[in-house]
Amino acid sequence: MNIVIIILLVLAAIIALLLLMALFRKKEHYVKREIVINAPRQQVFDYIKLLKNQDEFNKGAMADADRKREFKGTDGTVGYIYAWSGNKDAGEGEKEIIHLVEGKSVEAEIRFVKPMKTSARIIMDTTSLSDTQTNVSWSNAGVLSYPINILIPMLEKHVAKDMDSSLLILKNILEK
């Protein structure tokens, strides 16, 4: 009986410590990754502004090839919404183009319903390095409320890894 009480007290102390740590952790997350693609800026931009193309390079979008998809509006324009519902890896949510600078950048808001309700801003920016080279920067920023904010370091690490892989796939597609 004493061992059960000790185990319960240790578990309660660990949970209390985690909750206390979450009080002092940041609530904002931010990840930015970049890659140089050997293709003209306009070609790169024309590809990344279409959210449907993310099925081809975005690790998150590729998590469930059989997920249900819905589209509202005209892809590549402000107000276009790409919604999905899939397995536990893909989750459920939608991505909406909220701002475009033609030939330069695409800003979208991603709103997750599952695995947890949250949202983030995603910006993909293109910069010409030469007539045949483009730098693509991709950022993801948002807020996680208490006590979920304790997961931000893990989230940032996971998102950075997926973004790096996705950018490599994008590079391979556009350099063919």
KOLGURO-408048 format. One line per field, with one value per atom (N, C-alpha, C): residue in three letters; residue number from 1; x, y, z. Coordinates in Angstrom, 3 decimals, m for minus. Example, Ala and Ser with C-alpha at 12.3 -4.5 7.8 and 13.67 -1.06 7.14 Angstrom:
2
resn [ALA,ALA,ALA,SER,SER,SER]
resi [1,1,1,2,2,2]
x [13.190,12.300,13.200,12.850,13.670,12.900]
y [m5.690,m4.500,m3.300,m2.250,m1.060,0.030]
z [7.800,7.800,7.800,7.080,7.140,7.870]
END
This chain:
176
resn [MET,MET,MET,ASN,ASN,ASN,ILE,ILE,ILE,VAL,VAL,VAL,ILE,ILE,ILE,ILE,ILE,ILE,ILE,ILE,ILE,LEU,LEU,LEU,LEU,LEU,LEU,VAL,VAL,VAL,LEU,LEU,LEU,ALA,ALA,ALA,ALA,ALA,ALA,ILE,ILE,ILE,ILE,ILE,ILE,ALA,ALA,ALA,LEU,LEU,LEU,LEU,LEU,LEU,LEU,LEU,LEU,LEU,LEU,LEU,MET,MET,MET,ALA,ALA,ALA,LEU,LEU,LEU,PHE,PHE,PHE,ARG,ARG,ARG,LYS,LYS,LYS,LYS,LYS,LYS,GLU,GLU,GLU,HIS,HIS,HIS,TYR,TYR,TYR,VAL,VAL,VAL,LYS,LYS,LYS,ARG,ARG,ARG,GLU,GLU,GLU,ILE,ILE,ILE,VAL,VAL,VAL,ILE,ILE,ILE,ASN,ASN,ASN,ALA,ALA,ALA,PRO,PRO,PRO,ARG,ARG,ARG,GLN,GLN,GLN,GLN,GLN,GLN,VAL,VAL,VAL,PHE,PHE,PHE,ASP,ASP,ASP,TYR,TYR,TYR,ILE,ILE,ILE,LYS,LYS,LYS,LEU,LEU,LEU,LEU,LEU,LEU,LYS,LYS,LYS,ASN,ASN,ASN,GLN,GLN,GLN,ASP,ASP,ASP,GLU,GLU,GLU,PHE,PHE,PHE,ASN,ASN,ASN,LYS,LYS,LYS,GLY,GLY,GLY,ALA,ALA,ALA,MET,MET,MET,ALA,ALA,ALA,ASP,ASP,ASP,ALA,ALA,ALA,ASP,ASP,ASP,ARG,ARG,ARG,LYS,LYS,LYS,ARG,ARG,ARG,GLU,GLU,GLU,PHE,PHE,PHE,LYS,LYS,LYS,GLY,GLY,GLY,THR,THR,THR,ASP,ASP,ASP,GLY,GLY,GLY,THR,THR,THR,VAL,VAL,VAL,GLY,GLY,GLY,TYR,TYR,TYR,ILE,ILE,ILE,TYR,TYR,TYR,ALA,ALA,ALA,TRP,TRP,TRP,SER,SER,SER,GLY,GLY,GLY,ASN,ASN,ASN,LYS,LYS,LYS,ASP,ASP,ASP,ALA,ALA,ALA,GLY,GLY,GLY,GLU,GLU,GLU,GLY,GLY,GLY,GLU,GLU,GLU,LYS,LYS,LYS,GLU,GLU,GLU,ILE,ILE,ILE,ILE,ILE,ILE,HIS,HIS,HIS,LEU,LEU,LEU,VAL,VAL,VAL,GLU,GLU,GLU,GLY,GLY,GLY,LYS,LYS,LYS,SER,SER,SER,VAL,VAL,VAL,GLU,GLU,GLU,ALA,ALA,ALA,GLU,GLU,GLU,ILE,ILE,ILE,ARG,ARG,ARG,PHE,PHE,PHE,VAL,VAL,VAL,LYS,LYS,LYS,PRO,PRO,PRO,MET,MET,MET,LYS,LYS,LYS,THR,THR,THR,SER,SER,SER,ALA,ALA,ALA,ARG,ARG,ARG,ILE,ILE,ILE,ILE,ILE,ILE,MET,MET,MET,ASP,ASP,ASP,THR,THR,THR,THR,THR,THR,SER,SER,SER,LEU,LEU,LEU,SER,SER,SER,ASP,ASP,ASP,THR,THR,THR,GLN,GLN,GLN,THR,THR,THR,ASN,ASN,ASN,VAL,VAL,VAL,SER,SER,SER,TRP,TRP,TRP,SER,SER,SER,ASN,ASN,ASN,ALA,ALA,ALA,GLY,GLY,GLY,VAL,VAL,VAL,LEU,LEU,LEU,SER,SER,SER,TYR,TYR,TYR,PRO,PRO,PRO,ILE,ILE,ILE,ASN,ASN,ASN,ILE,ILE,ILE,LEU,LEU,LEU,ILE,ILE,ILE,PRO,PRO,PRO,MET,MET,MET,LEU,LEU,LEU,GLU,GLU,GLU,LYS,LYS,LYS,HIS,HIS,HIS,VAL,VAL,VAL,ALA,ALA,ALA,LYS,LYS,LYS,ASP,ASP,ASP,MET,MET,MET,ASP,ASP,ASP,SER,SER,SER,SER,SER,SER,LEU,LEU,LEU,LEU,LEU,LEU,ILE,ILE,ILE,LEU,LEU,LEU,LYS,LYS,LYS,ASN,ASN,ASN,ILE,ILE,ILE,LEU,LEU,LEU,GLU,GLU,GLU,LYS,LYS,LYS]
resi [1,1,1,2,2,2,3,3,3,4,4,4,5,5,5,6,6,6,7,7,7,8,8,8,9,9,9,10,10,10,11,11,11,12,12,12,13,13,13,14,14,14,15,15,15,16,16,16,17,17,17,18,18,18,19,19,19,20,20,20,21,21,21,22,22,22,23,23,23,24,24,24,25,25,25,26,26,26,27,27,27,28,28,28,29,29,29,30,30,30,31,31,31,32,32,32,33,33,33,34,34,34,35,35,35,36,36,36,37,37,37,38,38,38,39,39,39,40,40,40,41,41,41,42,42,42,43,43,43,44,44,44,45,45,45,46,46,46,47,47,47,48,48,48,49,49,49,50,50,50,51,51,51,52,52,52,53,53,53,54,54,54,55,55,55,56,56,56,57,57,57,58,58,58,59,59,59,60,60,60,61,61,61,62,62,62,63,63,63,64,64,64,65,65,65,66,66,66,67,67,67,68,68,68,69,69,69,70,70,70,71,71,71,72,72,72,73,73,73,74,74,74,75,75,75,76,76,76,77,77,77,78,78,78,79,79,79,80,80,80,81,81,81,82,82,82,83,83,83,84,84,84,85,85,85,86,86,86,87,87,87,88,88,88,89,89,89,90,90,90,91,91,91,92,92,92,93,93,93,94,94,94,95,95,95,96,96,96,97,97,97,98,98,98,99,99,99,100,100,100,101,101,101,102,102,102,103,103,103,104,104,104,105,105,105,106,106,106,107,107,107,108,108,108,109,109,109,110,110,110,111,111,111,112,112,112,113,113,113,114,114,114,115,115,115,116,116,116,117,117,117,118,118,118,119,119,119,120,120,120,121,121,121,122,122,122,123,123,123,124,124,124,125,125,125,126,126,126,127,127,127,128,128,128,129,129,129,130,130,130,131,131,131,132,132,132,133,133,133,134,134,134,135,135,135,136,136,136,137,137,137,138,138,138,139,139,139,140,140,140,141,141,141,142,142,142,143,143,143,144,144,144,145,145,145,146,146,146,147,147,147,148,148,148,149,149,149,150,150,150,151,151,151,152,152,152,153,153,153,154,154,154,155,155,155,156,156,156,157,157,157,158,158,158,159,159,159,160,160,160,161,161,161,162,162,162,163,163,163,164,164,164,165,165,165,166,166,166,167,167,167,168,168,168,169,169,169,170,170,170,171,171,171,172,172,172,173,173,173,174,174,174,175,175,175,176,176,176]
x [0.825,0.000,0.873,1.945,2.823,3.478,3.821,4.487,3.538,2.265,1.266,1.142,1.121,1.027,2.267,3.423,4.672,4.652,4.225,4.147,3.175,2.028,1.040,1.584,2.284,2.865,3.940,4.767,5.806,5.154,4.135,3.422,2.786,2.174,1.562,2.629,3.786,4.876,5.394,5.524,5.987,4.980,3.709,2.670,2.676,2.780,2.814,4.036,5.165,6.387,6.223,5.654,5.424,4.471,3.415,2.464,3.122,3.975,4.694,5.674,6.375,7.311,6.565,5.387,4.603,4.209,4.054,3.714,4.794,6.035,7.161,7.726,7.141,7.583,6.919,7.590,7.011,5.765,4.876,3.647,3.693,4.645,4.769,5.775,5.444,6.414,6.750,7.973,8.426,9.526,9.340,10.341,10.475,11.719,11.967,13.073,12.843,13.811,13.955,15.122,15.399,16.107,15.968,16.678,16.871,17.937,18.185,17.758,16.911,16.407,16.935,17.474,18.015,16.892,16.112,14.995,14.670,14.097,13.728,12.657,12.729,11.812,10.345,9.967,8.555,8.069,8.914,8.548,8.322,9.211,9.085,7.813,7.611,6.428,5.142,5.087,3.881,3.532,4.533,4.299,3.843,4.539,4.219,2.943,2.486,1.261,0.015,0.117,m1.011,m0.984,m1.945,m1.954,m2.109,m2.786,m2.933,m1.571,m0.590,0.749,1.445,0.985,1.628,1.453,0.464,0.311,1.542,2.309,3.468,4.765,4.836,6.101,5.985,4.849,4.695,4.507,5.443,5.390,4.062,3.543,2.261,1.127,1.117,0.070,0.199,1.412,1.653,1.429,1.061,0.931,m0.172,m1.169,m2.268,m2.756,m2.302,m2.664,m4.161,m4.841,m6.269,m7.181,m6.633,m7.473,m8.538,m9.611,m10.696,m10.270,m10.472,m10.083,m11.278,m11.324,m12.338,m11.627,m12.105,m11.504,m12.585,m12.261,m13.207,m12.467,m12.981,m12.365,m11.434,m10.596,m9.650,m8.256,m7.634,m6.300,m5.320,m4.433,m3.439,m3.938,m5.135,m5.675,m6.072,m6.102,m6.502,m7.927,m8.117,m9.422,m9.584,m8.661,m8.742,m8.520,m9.360,m9.264,m9.111,m8.102,m7.839,m8.109,m9.154,m9.505,m9.264,m8.936,m8.678,m9.132,m9.354,m9.651,m9.028,m8.110,m7.393,m7.118,m6.117,m5.741,m5.109,m4.643,m4.103,m2.858,m2.093,m0.909,m1.275,m2.298,m2.715,m3.621,m4.401,m5.319,m6.452,m6.998,m8.094,m7.888,m8.152,m8.014,m8.189,m7.742,m7.816,m6.717,m6.341,m5.333,m5.954,m5.823,m6.410,m5.336,m5.309,m4.401,m4.974,m4.195,m4.691,m3.984,m2.832,m2.118,m1.167,m1.117,m0.211,0.499,1.772,2.505,2.961,2.320,2.544,4.032,4.465,5.851,6.808,6.300,7.179,6.835,5.618,5.319,3.851,3.647,2.314,2.208,1.164,0.915,m0.403,m0.368,m1.566,m1.763,m3.006,m3.317,m3.731,m3.106,m3.467,m4.209,m5.378,m6.233,m6.486,m5.937,m6.122,m7.338,m8.066,m9.159,m8.694,m8.000,m7.435,m5.989,m5.079,m5.239,m5.567,m5.321,m5.764,m6.114,m6.994,m7.431,m6.354,m5.778,m4.745,m4.620,m3.894,m3.676,m2.259,m1.819,m0.491,m0.491,0.469,0.687,1.865,1.691,2.744,3.059,4.335,4.763,5.823,5.604,6.619,7.017,8.307,8.830,9.889,9.861,10.853,11.695,13.007,13.935,14.869,14.982,15.898,17.337,18.145,19.581,20.289,19.674,20.130,18.940,19.130,18.041,17.607,18.503,18.214,18.284,18.378,18.414,17.469,16.741,15.768,15.957,15.977,15.972,14.508,14.135,12.788,12.917,12.232,12.177,10.743,10.638,9.346,9.297,8.325,8.202,6.845,6.822,5.617,5.624,4.582,4.521,3.107,3.030,1.727,1.855,0.745,0.686,0.025,0.604,m0.009,m0.271,m1.489,m1.849,m1.398,m1.424,m1.063,m2.054,m1.690,m0.380,0.284,m0.384,0.147,1.464,1.710,2.950,4.204,4.063,5.206,5.775,4.955,5.361,6.067,6.203,6.775,8.171,9.104,10.416,10.331,9.504,9.320,8.647,7.635,6.923,7.867,8.671,9.596,10.610,11.093,12.050,11.396,10.193,9.464,9.107,8.596,8.212,9.440,10.554,11.783,12.243,12.207,12.616,11.705,10.394,9.448,9.620,9.862,10.063,11.336,12.411,13.656,13.425,12.734,12.439,11.551,10.546,9.616,10.325,11.216,11.946,12.873,13.465,14.294,13.456,12.266,11.371,10.969,10.629,10.274,11.417,12.628,13.810,13.925,13.766,13.870,12.789,11.596,10.494,10.794,11.224,11.382,12.670,13.624,14.869,14.874,13.768,13.680,13.550]
y [m1.191,0.000,1.261,1.247,2.413,2.706,1.675,1.867,2.535,2.183,2.798,4.282,4.634,6.038,6.807,6.195,6.838,7.080,6.081,6.226,7.343,7.375,8.429,9.815,9.921,11.202,11.660,10.721,11.052,11.514,10.805,11.210,12.590,12.840,14.147,15.243,14.957,15.939,16.228,15.203,15.395,16.245,15.935,16.710,18.156,18.350,19.708,20.471,19.809,20.440,20.841,19.949,20.267,21.453,21.472,22.591,23.902,23.829,25.003,25.504,24.572,24.948,25.613,25.108,25.669,27.120,27.469,28.860,29.842,29.381,30.258,30.069,29.181,28.945,29.953,30.185,31.061,30.399,31.218,30.713,30.797,31.550,31.708,30.698,30.154,29.290,29.932,29.684,30.248,29.367,28.990,28.212,28.828,28.987,29.488,28.651,28.245,27.461,28.054,27.827,28.368,27.327,27.507,26.657,27.450,27.150,27.758,26.757,27.218,26.377,26.928,26.049,26.440,26.519,27.582,27.865,29.342,29.954,31.370,31.621,32.798,33.149,33.008,33.497,33.439,31.995,31.119,29.702,29.103,29.414,28.909,29.466,30.776,31.396,30.818,30.682,30.152,28.762,27.991,26.652,26.710,27.479,27.447,28.199,29.111,29.851,28.978,27.853,26.926,25.931,26.056,25.188,23.716,23.420,22.018,21.388,22.181,21.645,21.152,21.602,21.159,19.665,19.063,17.610,16.900,17.595,17.001,17.155,18.162,18.391,18.575,18.963,19.261,17.970,17.698,16.470,16.332,17.434,17.383,16.995,17.572,17.262,15.834,15.289,13.943,12.863,13.261,12.314,11.277,11.605,10.674,10.908,10.073,10.226,10.040,9.356,9.071,10.028,11.097,12.002,12.658,13.071,13.773,15.228,15.783,17.168,17.958,19.221,20.152,21.439,22.080,23.311,24.363,25.599,26.713,27.881,28.369,29.519,29.107,30.053,29.842,29.715,28.557,28.308,29.372,29.783,30.791,32.215,32.380,33.722,33.877,35.123,35.410,34.907,34.210,33.666,32.192,31.633,30.208,29.382,28.364,27.499,26.046,25.401,23.975,23.321,22.479,21.811,20.310,19.656,18.229,17.573,16.267,15.433,14.074,13.649,12.410,11.594,10.744,9.870,10.682,9.991,10.703,11.522,11.117,11.874,13.151,13.074,14.234,15.167,14.622,15.432,15.997,17.094,17.770,19.268,19.983,21.430,22.045,23.295,24.004,25.041,25.363,26.378,27.388,28.679,29.748,30.748,31.085,32.134,33.463,34.198,35.462,36.685,36.466,37.595,37.080,37.782,37.445,38.698,38.602,39.627,38.924,39.236,38.513,38.429,37.201,36.949,36.943,37.152,37.313,36.386,36.516,35.755,35.352,34.274,33.757,33.631,34.204,34.075,33.340,32.333,31.536,31.361,31.156,30.789,29.326,28.553,27.147,26.991,26.372,26.198,24.696,24.164,22.750,22.568,21.498,21.077,19.867,18.945,17.748,17.641,17.216,16.577,17.553,18.864,19.838,21.126,21.901,23.136,24.206,24.647,25.676,26.267,27.350,27.951,28.519,28.793,29.358,30.144,31.044,31.797,31.181,30.988,30.402,31.377,31.686,32.579,31.865,31.824,31.325,32.516,32.863,34.052,33.637,34.258,33.958,35.199,35.000,36.081,35.618,36.422,36.089,36.265,35.242,35.342,35.623,35.140,35.386,35.067,35.112,34.787,33.332,32.495,31.058,30.468,31.321,30.835,31.647,30.915,31.545,31.024,31.936,31.547,31.482,30.357,30.196,30.143,31.059,30.990,30.640,29.822,29.304,29.461,30.209,30.388,29.906,29.512,29.028,29.634,30.402,31.068,30.988,30.839,30.786,30.843,30.597,30.658,29.376,28.812,27.691,28.133,27.951,28.414,27.423,27.892,27.100,25.966,24.785,24.244,23.566,23.630,22.989,23.623,24.875,25.565,24.827,23.911,23.117,22.286,22.055,21.237,22.037,23.353,24.185,23.735,23.427,22.979,21.734,20.763,19.568,19.920,20.782,21.208,21.896,22.833,23.560,22.618,21.660,20.694,19.844,19.364,18.532,19.319,20.531,21.364,21.710,22.038,22.365,21.171,19.986,18.777,18.546,18.663,18.472,19.545,20.784,21.858,21.628,21.187,20.888,19.802,18.725,17.643,18.131,18.912,19.431,20.343,21.186,22.086,21.317,20.238,19.403,18.760,18.296,17.717,18.790,19.991,21.110,21.426,21.469,21.737,20.694,19.427,18.349,18.471,18.816,18.973,20.109,21.250,22.442,22.440,21.600,21.548,20.470,19.738,18.699,19.322]
z [0.000,0.000,0.000,0.819,0.881,m0.462,m1.209,m2.494,m3.500,m3.433,m4.314,m3.987,m2.747,m2.326,m2.784,m2.637,m3.070,m4.578,m5.335,m6.800,m7.171,m6.536,m6.814,m6.451,m5.354,m4.950,m5.931,m6.395,m7.385,m8.684,m9.148,m10.367,m10.206,m9.066,m8.811,m8.792,m8.233,m8.191,m9.601,m10.417,m11.800,m12.582,m12.448,m13.146,m12.656,m11.355,m10.805,m11.318,m11.398,m11.898,m13.368,m14.181,m15.599,m15.754,m14.968,m15.023,m14.582,m13.586,m13.115,m14.194,m14.822,m15.890,m17.053,m17.373,m18.477,m18.209,m16.943,m16.588,m17.044,m17.054,m17.363,m18.772,m19.534,m20.914,m21.850,m22.969,m23.986,m24.560,m25.066,m25.663,m27.186,m27.720,m29.162,m29.714,m30.873,m31.562,m32.897,m33.357,m34.625,m35.205,m36.463,m37.184,m38.568,m39.022,m40.370,m40.986,m42.220,m42.967,m44.358,m44.970,m46.304,m47.152,m48.466,m49.421,m50.711,m51.429,m52.731,m53.797,m54.709,m55.793,m57.105,m57.915,m59.221,m60.247,m60.121,m61.024,m60.881,m61.918,m61.831,m60.763,m60.143,m59.059,m59.471,m60.642,m61.044,m61.167,m61.680,m61.793,m60.408,m59.479,m58.108,m57.466,m57.592,m56.996,m57.571,m58.902,m59.545,m59.033,m58.643,m58.111,m56.648,m55.811,m54.370,m54.023,m54.889,m54.548,m54.656,m55.341,m55.470,m54.311,m53.398,m52.223,m52.590,m53.696,m54.106,m54.401,m54.826,m55.106,m53.845,m52.679,m51.446,m51.204,m51.878,m51.796,m52.342,m53.185,m53.831,m53.026,m52.130,m51.428,m49.919,m49.406,m47.989,m47.187,m46.254,m45.457,m44.713,m44.200,m43.498,m44.425,m45.618,m46.592,m47.110,m47.078,m47.598,m46.531,m45.315,m44.203,m44.420,m45.237,m45.504,m46.929,m47.843,m49.258,m49.495,m48.576,m48.755,m47.991,m47.469,m46.678,m47.560,m46.928,m47.624,m47.796,m48.998,m49.287,m49.797,m49.424,m49.938,m50.317,m51.378,m51.877,m52.031,m51.614,m51.756,m52.380,m53.506,m54.156,m55.274,m55.688,m56.780,m56.194,m56.433,m55.896,m56.384,m55.492,m55.843,m55.679,m55.074,m54.851,m53.383,m52.919,m51.539,m51.318,m50.201,m49.853,m50.187,m50.975,m51.315,m50.045,m49.860,m48.684,m49.135,m48.572,m48.775,m47.427,m47.362,m46.106,m46.253,m45.154,m45.177,m43.883,m43.987,m42.831,m43.123,m42.246,m42.519,m41.283,m41.402,m40.293,m39.152,m38.119,m36.949,m37.280,m38.300,m38.690,m39.452,m40.291,m41.090,m40.300,m39.403,m38.623,m39.449,m38.958,m39.644,m39.512,m40.602,m40.560,m41.924,m42.020,m43.288,m43.354,m44.587,m44.841,m45.789,m45.449,m46.262,m46.666,m47.953,m48.415,m47.940,m47.129,m46.577,m47.167,m47.820,m48.422,m49.494,m50.610,m51.702,m52.167,m52.418,m53.140,m54.409,m55.519,m56.775,m57.107,m57.400,m57.753,m56.578,m55.354,m54.192,m53.024,m52.465,m51.248,m51.154,m50.389,m50.100,m48.586,m48.022,m46.585,m46.402,m45.550,m45.302,m43.802,m43.429,m42.050,m42.071,m41.219,m41.094,m39.779,m39.867,m38.687,m38.488,m37.416,m37.108,m36.209,m36.452,m35.586,m34.780,m35.467,m34.836,m35.278,m34.472,m33.178,m32.050,m32.253,m31.257,m31.977,m31.379,m31.999,m31.805,m32.933,m32.909,m34.303,m34.408,m35.728,m35.788,m37.020,m37.230,m38.533,m38.656,m39.890,m40.609,m41.903,m42.720,m43.839,m44.005,m45.085,m45.906,m47.203,m48.134,m48.989,m48.920,m49.577,m50.587,m51.765,m52.800,m53.074,m53.206,m53.505,m54.612,m55.674,m56.767,m56.312,m56.514,m56.285,m57.606,m58.692,m60.060,m60.960,m62.259,m63.180,m63.065,m62.547,m62.499,m61.090,m60.076,m58.687,m57.821,m56.982,m56.092,m54.674,m53.725,m52.322,m51.877,m51.281,m50.731,m49.222,m48.536,m47.075,m46.694,m45.664,m45.231,m43.722,m43.233,m41.779,m41.296,m40.044,m39.386,m37.992,m37.667,m36.364,m35.802,m34.497,m33.850,m32.340,m31.677,m30.217,m29.704,m28.674,m27.971,m26.542,m26.093,m24.761,m23.683,m22.443,m21.275,m21.125,m20.796,m20.498,m21.720,m22.875,m24.083,m24.506,m24.112,m24.480,m23.996,m23.070,m22.618,m23.779,m24.806,m25.952,m27.051,m26.899,m27.970,m28.404,m27.519,m28.006,m28.901,m28.519,m29.351,m30.672,m30.616,m31.818,m32.790,m32.294,m33.160,m33.809,m33.061,m33.610,m34.699,m34.442,m35.401,m36.662,m36.482,m37.626,m38.470,m37.828,m38.567,m39.404,m38.824,m39.550,m40.761,m40.567,m41.680,m42.752,m42.342,m43.312,m44.127,m43.477,m44.193,m45.247,m44.856,m45.800,m46.937,m46.599,m47.603,m48.596,m48.107,m48.999,m49.934,m49.455,m50.335,m51.436,m51.090,m52.091,m53.098,m52.597,m53.479,m54.438,m53.928,m54.755,m55.866,m55.504,m56.498,m57.567,m57.182,m58.154,m59.118,m58.585,m59.419,m60.226,m59.872,m60.623,m61.704,m61.836,m62.877,m64.234]
END
